[in-house]
Amino acid sequence: MTRKDPFLAFCFRVTIQDKVSDPKVAFFKSVSGLSYETEVVEHREGGDNNSTRKLVGGTKWKNITLKRGFASKELISWREEWLKPIGPGPQQRKWGTIEQLSADGKTVVAKWTFYKGWPVKWELSELDASKSEVSIETLEIAHEGLSFG
């Protein structure tokens, strides 16, 4: 039977790893960027001047953005670790999962996996003495693909 009520968006966890034996699990305030767009290539065929054919082009994956309260240097350390070269050649990339959990936080109801990810931006929210807000750190991850399931 098909589920009638939608999943809640407030309970999720993120795991980032380069090998199965060393996952880094973290909880965030928000995750965005679970998105892609496939380019539409328009092509005119000879002899048909009234319309164009539409072909499938390349797929662009949106960067994943993770936000949480700033409490440690863990995300900056992840960034530094990710950017360490492994001998000659390209820098190390990692894969990770975003798991949406049930309201009780125990059951995984949806799971997205990103591949060949690396940090492209880290940011700390503005420090302002006139406000009493939590400092929020943001990590943006570029990747080469996202799968659901």
Secondary structure as a PSIPRED ss2 file (coil, helix, strand):
# PSIPRED VFORMAT (PSIPRED V4.0)

   1 M C   1.000  0.000  0.000
   2 T C   1.000  0.000  0.000
   3 R C   1.000  0.000  0.000
   4 K C   1.000  0.000  0.000
   5 D C   1.000  0.000  0.000
   6 P C   1.000  0.000  0.000
   7 F C   1.000  0.000  0.000
   8 L C   1.000  0.000  0.000
   9 A C   1.000  0.000  0.000
  10 F C   1.000  0.000  0.000
  11 C C   1.000  0.000  0.000
  12 F E   0.000  0.000  1.000
  13 R E   0.000  0.000  1.000
  14 V E   0.000  0.000  1.000
  15 T E   0.000  0.000  1.000
  16 I E   0.000  0.000  1.000
  17 Q E   0.000  0.000  1.000
  18 D C   1.000  0.000  0.000
  19 K C   1.000  0.000  0.000
  20 V C   1.000  0.000  0.000
  21 S C   1.000  0.000  0.000
  22 D C   1.000  0.000  0.000
  23 P C   1.000  0.000  0.000
  24 K E   0.000  0.000  1.000
  25 V E   0.000  0.000  1.000
  26 A E   0.000  0.000  1.000
  27 F C   1.000  0.000  0.000
  28 F C   1.000  0.000  0.000
  29 K C   1.000  0.000  0.000
  30 S E   0.000  0.000  1.000
  31 V E   0.000  0.000  1.000
  32 S E   0.000  0.000  1.000
  33 G C   1.000  0.000  0.000
  34 L C   1.000  0.000  0.000
  35 S C   1.000  0.000  0.000
  36 Y E   0.000  0.000  1.000
  37 E E   0.000  0.000  1.000
  38 T E   0.000  0.000  1.000
  39 E E   0.000  0.000  1.000
  40 V E   0.000  0.000  1.000
  41 V E   0.000  0.000  1.000
  42 E E   0.000  0.000  1.000
  43 H E   0.000  0.000  1.000
  44 R C   1.000  0.000  0.000
  45 E C   1.000  0.000  0.000
  46 G C   1.000  0.000  0.000
  47 G C   1.000  0.000  0.000
  48 D C   1.000  0.000  0.000
  49 N C   1.000  0.000  0.000
  50 N C   1.000  0.000  0.000
  51 S C   1.000  0.000  0.000
  52 T C   1.000  0.000  0.000
  53 R E   0.000  0.000  1.000
  54 K E   0.000  0.000  1.000
  55 L E   0.000  0.000  1.000
  56 V E   0.000  0.000  1.000
  57 G E   0.000  0.000  1.000
  58 G E   0.000  0.000  1.000
  59 T E   0.000  0.000  1.000
  60 K E   0.000  0.000  1.000
  61 W E   0.000  0.000  1.000
  62 K C   1.000  0.000  0.000
  63 N C   1.000  0.000  0.000
  64 I E   0.000  0.000  1.000
  65 T E   0.000  0.000  1.000
  66 L E   0.000  0.000  1.000
  67 K E   0.000  0.000  1.000
  68 R E   0.000  0.000  1.000
  69 G E   0.000  0.000  1.000
  70 F C   1.000  0.000  0.000
  71 A C   1.000  0.000  0.000
  72 S C   1.000  0.000  0.000
  73 K C   1.000  0.000  0.000
  74 E H   0.000  1.000  0.000
  75 L H   0.000  1.000  0.000
  76 I H   0.000  1.000  0.000
  77 S H   0.000  1.000  0.000
  78 W H   0.000  1.000  0.000
  79 R H   0.000  1.000  0.000
  80 E H   0.000  1.000  0.000
  81 E H   0.000  1.000  0.000
  82 W H   0.000  1.000  0.000
  83 L C   1.000  0.000  0.000
  84 K C   1.000  0.000  0.000
  85 P E   0.000  0.000  1.000
  86 I C   1.000  0.000  0.000
  87 G C   1.000  0.000  0.000
  88 P C   1.000  0.000  0.000
  89 G C   1.000  0.000  0.000
  90 P C   1.000  0.000  0.000
  91 Q E   0.000  0.000  1.000
  92 Q C   1.000  0.000  0.000
  93 R C   1.000  0.000  0.000
  94 K E   0.000  0.000  1.000
  95 W E   0.000  0.000  1.000
  96 G E   0.000  0.000  1.000
  97 T E   0.000  0.000  1.000
  98 I E   0.000  0.000  1.000
  99 E E   0.000  0.000  1.000
 100 Q E   0.000  0.000  1.000
 101 L E   0.000  0.000  1.000
 102 S C   1.000  0.000  0.000
 103 A C   1.000  0.000  0.000
 104 D C   1.000  0.000  0.000
 105 G C   1.000  0.000  0.000
 106 K C   1.000  0.000  0.000
 107 T C   1.000  0.000  0.000
 108 V E   0.000  0.000  1.000
 109 V E   0.000  0.000  1.000
 110 A E   0.000  0.000  1.000
 111 K E   0.000  0.000  1.000
 112 W E   0.000  0.000  1.000
 113 T E   0.000  0.000  1.000
 114 F E   0.000  0.000  1.000
 115 Y E   0.000  0.000  1.000
 116 K E   0.000  0.000  1.000
 117 G E   0.000  0.000  1.000
 118 W E   0.000  0.000  1.000
 119 P E   0.000  0.000  1.000
 120 V E   0.000  0.000  1.000
 121 K E   0.000  0.000  1.000
 122 W E   0.000  0.000  1.000
 123 E E   0.000  0.000  1.000
 124 L E   0.000  0.000  1.000
 125 S C   1.000  0.000  0.000
 126 E C   1.000  0.000  0.000
 127 L C   1.000  0.000  0.000
 128 D C   1.000  0.000  0.000
 129 A C   1.000  0.000  0.000
 130 S C   1.000  0.000  0.000
 131 K C   1.000  0.000  0.000
 132 S C   1.000  0.000  0.000
 133 E C   1.000  0.000  0.000
 134 V C   1.000  0.000  0.000
 135 S C   1.000  0.000  0.000
 136 I E   0.000  0.000  1.000
 137 E E   0.000  0.000  1.000
 138 T E   0.000  0.000  1.000
 139 L E   0.000  0.000  1.000
 140 E E   0.000  0.000  1.000
 141 I E   0.000  0.000  1.000
 142 A E   0.000  0.000  1.000
 143 H C   1.000  0.000  0.000
 144 E C   1.000  0.000  0.000
 145 G C   1.000  0.000  0.000
 146 L E   0.000  0.000  1.000
 147 S E   0.000  0.000  1.000
 148 F E   0.000  0.000  1.000
 149 G C   1.000  0.000  0.000
